Amino acid sequence: MEISDRTAGREPQLFFPALSGFYDQTRDLSWLVIRLTVGGTLLVHGITKLMDPGVATFANGLANRGIEPALLFAYIVFFIETVGALCIIGGLLTRVFAAAIAIEFLVITFVVHFPNGYGWSNARGGWEYPLLWGLMFFAIALRGGGPYSIDRLIGKEV
């Protein structure tokens, strides 16, 4: 299907035009909801790595998968999943941290879960779920923090 010059860049017509006011008011909130959701979920994973089983135990798991230097990478992952997640939530240095998290999920997808197959219900976890999360962070890296972000507030972003 080819998009003509006449329709390129235009929003589609609404089936219910009465909703246009609502959509105009809430359109920019969608990016904030995405950032809060994915950042908040990742933050829980980062805090969990610190509390139980701990960064050293997490590092042992990395080493068992051949990811070295395991302790250094464990601390990098912990930093990305806590500080990075908080920055995603607030929209500070959004593109930098979202890109770092997307790279982390690229590794999780293809090094850790790819051998398990596609199904997330697999006992060891499939690769589609971390791929989904990685692509969401990649999209955030492409878009930036959006209108409700610290990046926008200070008027600068990477």
C-alpha positions as CSV (number, residue, x, y, z in Angstrom):
1,M,0.0,0.0,0.0
2,E,1.5,3.3,-1.1
3,I,0.9,6.5,0.8
4,S,0.2,9.4,-1.5
5,D,1.7,12.8,-1.1
6,R,-1.8,14.1,-0.3
7,T,-2.1,11.9,2.9
8,A,1.5,11.7,4.0
9,G,2.1,13.0,7.5
10,R,-1.6,13.5,8.2
11,E,-3.4,11.9,11.1
12,P,-6.2,9.5,10.2
13,Q,-9.8,10.7,10.5
14,L,-11.6,9.6,13.6
15,F,-14.6,7.3,13.5
16,F,-16.0,9.3,16.4
17,P,-14.9,13.0,15.9
18,A,-16.3,13.9,19.4
19,L,-13.3,12.1,20.9
20,S,-10.8,14.5,19.2
21,G,-10.7,16.8,22.2
22,F,-9.9,14.0,24.5
23,Y,-7.2,12.6,22.2
24,D,-5.7,16.1,21.8
25,Q,-5.5,16.5,25.6
26,T,-4.0,13.1,26.3
27,R,-1.8,12.3,23.3
28,D,1.4,13.4,25.0
29,L,0.6,11.5,28.2
30,S,1.1,8.1,26.4
31,W,4.9,8.5,26.3
32,L,4.9,9.3,30.0
33,V,2.8,6.2,30.8
34,I,5.3,4.0,28.7
35,R,8.3,5.5,30.5
36,L,6.8,5.0,34.0
37,T,5.7,1.4,33.2
38,V,8.9,0.1,31.7
39,G,11.2,2.1,34.0
40,G,9.3,1.1,37.1
41,T,9.2,-2.6,36.1
42,L,13.0,-2.6,35.3
43,L,13.7,-0.8,38.6
44,V,12.1,-3.7,40.5
45,H,14.4,-6.1,38.7
46,G,17.5,-4.0,39.6
47,I,16.6,-3.7,43.2
48,T,15.9,-7.5,43.4
49,K,19.4,-8.2,42.1
50,L,20.8,-6.2,45.0
51,M,18.6,-7.7,47.7
52,D,18.1,-11.3,46.7
53,P,20.2,-13.1,45.6
54,G,22.7,-10.3,45.5
55,V,25.1,-8.9,42.9
56,A,27.8,-11.5,43.6
57,T,25.3,-14.4,43.0
58,F,24.0,-12.7,39.9
59,A,27.7,-12.4,38.7
60,N,28.1,-16.1,39.2
61,G,25.1,-16.7,36.9
62,L,26.7,-14.5,34.3
63,A,30.0,-16.4,34.7
64,N,28.2,-19.7,34.2
65,R,26.9,-18.4,30.9
66,G,30.4,-17.4,29.8
67,I,29.8,-13.7,30.3
68,E,33.1,-12.2,31.6
69,P,34.2,-10.2,33.5
70,A,31.1,-11.3,35.3
71,L,31.4,-9.1,38.5
72,L,32.0,-6.0,36.4
73,F,29.0,-6.8,34.2
74,A,26.8,-7.6,37.2
75,Y,27.5,-4.1,38.6
76,I,26.9,-2.5,35.2
77,V,23.6,-4.3,34.9
78,F,22.7,-3.3,38.5
79,F,23.5,0.3,37.7
80,I,21.6,0.3,34.5
81,E,18.5,-1.4,36.1
82,T,18.4,1.0,39.0
83,V,19.9,4.4,38.1
84,G,19.0,3.9,34.5
85,A,15.5,2.9,35.3
86,L,15.0,5.9,37.6
87,C,16.3,8.2,34.8
88,I,13.9,6.5,32.3
89,I,11.0,7.1,34.8
90,G,12.0,10.8,35.2
91,G,13.0,11.3,31.6
92,L,16.6,12.3,32.3
93,L,19.3,11.3,29.9
94,T,16.6,9.2,28.5
95,R,18.1,8.3,25.1
96,V,21.5,7.2,26.7
97,F,19.9,5.0,29.3
98,A,17.3,3.6,27.0
99,A,20.0,2.6,24.5
100,A,22.1,1.0,27.2
101,I,19.1,-1.0,28.5
102,A,18.2,-2.0,24.9
103,I,21.7,-3.4,24.5
104,E,21.4,-5.2,27.8
105,F,18.2,-6.8,26.5
106,L,19.8,-7.7,23.2
107,V,22.3,-9.7,25.2
108,I,19.6,-11.2,27.4
109,T,17.6,-12.2,24.4
110,F,20.3,-13.8,22.3
111,V,22.8,-15.0,24.8
112,V,20.6,-16.1,27.7
113,H,17.1,-16.9,26.3
114,F,17.6,-17.7,22.6
115,P,18.6,-21.3,23.1
116,N,15.4,-21.9,25.0
117,G,13.2,-21.2,22.0
118,Y,10.3,-18.7,21.5
119,G,7.8,-19.7,24.2
120,W,7.9,-17.5,27.4
121,S,6.1,-20.3,29.2
122,N,9.3,-22.5,28.8
123,A,10.6,-23.3,32.2
124,R,13.9,-21.4,31.4
125,G,12.1,-18.6,29.6
126,G,11.9,-18.0,25.9
127,W,13.4,-15.1,23.9
128,E,10.3,-13.2,22.8
129,Y,9.7,-11.6,26.2
130,P,13.1,-10.0,26.6
131,L,13.1,-9.1,22.9
132,L,9.8,-7.2,23.5
133,W,11.3,-5.3,26.4
134,G,14.4,-4.5,24.5
135,L,12.4,-3.1,21.6
136,M,10.4,-1.0,23.9
137,F,13.6,0.6,25.3
138,F,14.9,0.9,21.8
139,A,11.8,2.9,20.8
140,I,12.3,5.1,23.9
141,A,15.9,5.7,22.8
142,L,14.7,6.7,19.3
143,R,12.0,9.0,20.7
144,G,13.6,10.4,23.8
145,G,11.9,11.4,27.0
146,G,8.9,13.1,25.3
147,P,7.1,16.2,26.5
148,Y,6.7,15.3,30.2
149,S,10.4,14.7,30.9
150,I,13.3,16.3,32.7
151,D,15.1,16.3,29.4
152,R,12.3,18.6,28.0
153,L,12.2,20.6,31.2
154,I,16.0,21.5,31.0
155,G,15.8,21.9,27.2
156,K,18.6,19.5,26.5
157,E,18.9,15.8,25.5
158,V,21.6,13.6,24.0
